[in-house]
């Protein structure tokens, strides 16, 4: 199935370049691996290289590169937890800005790992809300 037909809702609310990145990578991955989870993981990995999830959509990162330990190491043999689109390799100041944008409470007292988890949770809540959930 072409990438534009299975484009996730968070990407539908994102910049056109992020959508094209997902679609092209997805379509290429489908040719290599077949339709399914692996093609979707490859497409999201490509998006995460240049974008970070903020609320219910993706925004361009200040710098391109891996967003977490899993993205840095990669490969099916090595499984590390992902940060769900949060740029865990960003500076604490940047994470504080994102947390402020998402109105994360208690952010000023959080450590960097706590900020990453709180942003991930806020993103999940915003996405659920945008999809019509609670």
C-alpha positions as CSV (number, residue, x, y, z in Angstrom):
1,X,0.0,0.0,0.0
2,X,1.5,3.4,-0.9
3,X,2.8,5.5,2.0
4,X,0.3,8.3,1.4
5,X,-2.6,5.9,2.0
6,X,-1.3,4.7,5.3
7,X,0.2,8.1,6.5
8,X,-0.2,8.3,10.3
9,X,-2.5,11.0,11.6
10,X,0.4,12.7,13.5
11,X,2.1,13.2,10.1
12,X,-1.0,14.4,8.4
13,X,-0.8,17.4,10.9
14,X,2.9,17.9,10.1
15,X,5.0,19.8,7.5
16,X,4.8,18.5,3.9
17,X,8.5,17.6,3.9
18,X,8.0,15.3,7.0
19,X,5.1,13.6,5.1
20,X,7.2,13.1,2.0
21,X,10.0,11.7,4.1
22,X,7.7,9.2,5.6
23,X,6.0,8.3,2.3
24,X,9.2,7.8,0.4
25,X,10.9,5.7,3.1
26,X,7.8,3.7,3.7
27,X,7.4,2.9,0.0
28,X,11.1,1.9,-0.3
29,X,10.9,-0.2,2.8
30,X,7.8,-2.0,1.5
31,X,9.7,-3.0,-1.6
32,X,12.5,-4.4,0.6
33,X,10.7,-5.9,3.5
34,X,7.0,-6.1,2.5
35,X,4.1,-4.2,3.9
36,X,3.9,-4.2,7.7
37,X,5.5,-3.1,10.9
38,X,9.1,-3.2,9.7
39,X,8.3,-0.8,6.8
40,X,6.5,1.6,9.3
41,X,9.4,1.4,11.7
42,X,11.8,2.3,8.9
43,X,9.6,5.3,7.9
44,X,9.4,6.6,11.4
45,X,13.1,6.2,11.9
46,X,13.7,8.5,8.8
47,X,11.2,11.1,10.1
48,X,12.8,11.0,13.6
49,X,16.2,11.8,12.0
50,X,15.0,15.3,11.0
51,X,11.9,15.9,13.1
52,X,10.7,15.6,16.7
53,X,7.2,14.9,17.9
54,X,5.6,17.9,19.7
55,X,2.1,17.3,20.9
56,X,0.0,15.8,18.1
57,X,2.4,16.6,15.2
58,X,6.0,16.6,14.1
59,X,8.3,19.7,13.9
60,X,11.7,20.1,12.3
61,X,14.6,19.6,14.7
62,X,17.3,22.2,15.0
63,X,19.9,19.7,13.9
64,X,19.6,16.4,12.1
65,X,20.6,13.1,13.7
66,X,19.5,10.3,15.9
67,X,16.9,11.2,18.5
68,X,17.6,8.5,21.1
69,X,19.7,5.5,21.9
70,X,17.7,3.1,19.7
71,X,18.1,5.4,16.7
72,X,21.8,5.9,17.3
73,X,22.5,2.1,17.6
74,X,19.7,0.9,15.3
75,X,19.4,-2.5,13.8
76,X,17.0,-5.3,14.6
77,X,19.6,-7.1,16.7
78,X,19.9,-4.3,19.2
79,X,16.7,-3.2,20.9
80,X,16.8,-0.2,23.2
81,X,13.8,1.8,24.4
82,X,12.8,4.7,22.1
83,X,11.7,8.1,23.3
84,X,8.5,8.0,21.1
85,X,9.6,10.8,18.8
86,X,11.0,13.0,21.6
87,X,14.5,14.2,20.7
88,X,16.2,12.7,23.8
89,X,19.6,13.9,22.5
90,X,18.5,17.5,22.5
91,X,19.8,19.9,25.2
92,X,18.0,20.3,28.4
93,X,17.2,23.9,27.5
94,X,15.5,22.7,24.3
95,X,13.5,20.0,26.2
96,X,12.4,22.7,28.6
97,X,11.1,24.8,25.7
98,X,9.2,21.9,24.3
99,X,7.8,21.1,27.8
100,X,6.7,24.7,28.2
101,X,5.0,24.6,24.8
102,X,3.1,21.5,25.9
103,X,2.4,23.0,29.4
104,X,4.1,20.2,31.3
105,X,3.7,20.9,35.0
106,X,6.7,20.8,37.3
107,X,9.1,21.0,34.4
108,X,11.5,23.4,36.1
109,X,12.3,20.7,38.7
110,X,12.8,17.8,36.3
111,X,16.0,16.2,35.2
112,X,16.6,15.6,31.5
113,X,15.4,12.0,31.6
114,X,12.3,13.1,33.5
115,X,11.6,15.8,30.9
116,X,11.9,13.3,28.1
117,X,9.3,11.0,29.8
118,X,7.0,13.9,30.6
119,X,7.1,15.2,27.0
120,X,6.5,11.7,25.7
121,X,3.4,11.4,27.9
122,X,2.2,14.9,26.9
123,X,2.7,14.0,23.2
124,X,0.7,10.7,23.7
125,X,-2.1,12.6,25.4
126,X,-2.2,15.3,22.6
127,X,-2.3,12.7,19.9
128,X,-5.1,10.7,21.7
129,X,-7.1,13.9,22.0
130,X,-6.5,14.9,18.3
131,X,-7.8,11.4,17.3
132,X,-11.0,12.0,19.2
133,X,-10.0,10.0,22.3
134,X,-10.0,11.2,25.9
